Amino acid sequence: MIFSFKYVIINNMSKGFEIKAIGGASEEAKESIKRDIERALFDHFDSLSPKEQAMLFRYERPKSEKELVIIQLADQETSRLMREAGREPYSVPFENFHIVPPKPYKELFANDTVAASFCVQQGIIFNDAQFRDNPLYFGISAFHELLHLKGHLSVQVEEEKDTLKVRGSLYRHGVTAYSSQQANRKNQFHFHFSGLHEAIVSEAEKEFFPKLLNLPELALEKRRLASEKAKALKKKIATQNGIPEEDIIWVDEEGRDYETFSYPAHRRTLKYVCEEIQKQYPDKFKTSNEVYKLFLNAHFTGQLLPIARLMEKTFGENSFRLLGNMGTSNESAILHLESLQKARSRYLRESLKGK
């Protein structure tokens, strides 16, 4: 993913907003790109292209008071998680959240999603058709995308010797690792840990959800979902679709539509990994959730080496690379869970032989 920047001088880089820049370009070029990404965060609308500005000016709807309260809570909770990971927190301005109709949403983000974050442009966009009458789903999605946005961010910055053009590309985002510009020029673009990235973020949704549900502005929705009718509908949907009942966060009045926490297969894979590491190191980790916190902290710090060592000593050689190959599809998560289960069994057998 290559991007280019205009040189923009901005003073007083916000405390807490950190970007790492690597590569062969000059320090001046690296600092300019870092400042431009900061500008995208704190002067967001003006940093967009004229086409993007025109589309948002025409189609974006104002956020409701309820949505503003939800965004504020999501921002506060993601900042709390940053602080727990040892990172100085920062807030994402309200203007960086865009709610647009389906057609412009697809033009601005041509993927099969309902909400998306742009880590370089420092914005989050929502498909209004999915969220207008569903504040709970909006809240979970806002939290999810904010967590992506506030994850570790590093870029590779190179300068083309012939044209002196500076190019920046994503190098790390959260725990996702991208190939170098050199590999990309050889048509060898690749990235790793994207599935793990989504598993970490989606698992955090479950911790956030009760706090979202307790907002006074969502009292009616909370009361409805706690009713016997809603409970029966959730149980029926869980049975019919083979999903855990506790994964259902919202169901409509007739039970025709429902929403769940995202990436269930990836969460199962991450949960298994955390449980097995805890079993391997019971003196170090009292619960599997303590292991998960290592993964969540790595999302903010980019420090994967401690996790890699734990993986190799729990599942065997190359197991961390195996986890890194898990993509974002449901099928990939299922296959990698099976592979990790086999790796764990093999590692335990070999450990017994060595005794």
Secondary structure, DSSP 8 states (H G I E B T S, - for coil): -EE--------S--TT---EEESSS-HHHHHHHHHHHHHHHHSHHHHS-HHHHHHHHHH-----HHHHHHHHHHHHHHHHHHHHTT-------GGGEEEE-HHHHHHHS-SS-SEEEETTTTEEEEEHHHHTT-HHHHHHHHHHHHHHHTS-EEEEEEE-TTT--EEEEEEEETTEEE--HHHHHTT---EE-HHHHHHHHHHHHHHHHHHHHT-GGGHHHHHHHTSHHHHHHHHHHHHHHT--GGGEEEE-TTSS-EEE-S-HHHHHHHHHHHHHHHHH-TTT-SSHHHHHHHHHHHHHH---HHHHHHHHHHH-TTHHHHHHT--SSHHHHHHHHHHHHHHHHHHHHHHHHT-
